[in-house]
Amino acid sequence: MTDRQAADAVRGRIDWKYPLSLELTDPGFDFSVLCEFKGRLIAGGVEQKLLDILLSKSW
């Protein structure tokens, strides 16, 4: 899924809003925010740590 597709999914799908703790009326975000966030994770070398934390959570 591209960053643009993920941002569109957050805007329009309940199953994406719930794990992100967003209100149903939340307008979501522009895909460029996701691109920038991923870039900062990779630059800081913490992408694996974030994935491990997410996988350890029970939704």
N, C-alpha and C positions, 0 to 999 in steps of 0.2 A: 504494500500500500504506500502510495506517495505521501509526502507531507500534506499536500493539498487535499488528497482524499481523506486523510485522517482528520484534518481540521473540519472538512465538510461533515464527516461522520459525527464529530462532537457537537456540531451545530444542530443536527437533525435526528439523532438517535438516542433514545432513552438508555439503552444498554451501554453507551459510551459515557453518558453524563453521570450515571450512578457511581461507577468506581472512581470518577474524578471529583465526586462530592459537589456536583454542580446542580443548581436549581433547574427545573424543567424549562423555565423561561430564559435561562442563560443563553446569550447570543453566540457563545463560543469564542473563537479567536482566529486571527488571520494565520495562514499556514507559515508565513515568514517567522512568526514567533517560535514555532516548532523547529524550524531550520536553525535558528540562532541558538536555541536551547541545546539541541543535539551537538552543535559545533562547540559550545562551551563544555559540555560533558566530555567530549572526545579530547579537547585541548587540555582539560584537567586530568584526563586519564581515569575518570571515575565511572565510566559507563557500565563496567562489570559490577561495581559495588551497588549502583542504583538497581540494576537488574536483579541482583541477589536479594536486595531489600524488598523489591516488589514481589518476587517469587515467594518470599517467606511470609508474606501477609495472607491472611485468609479473608476473602471477600465474603 
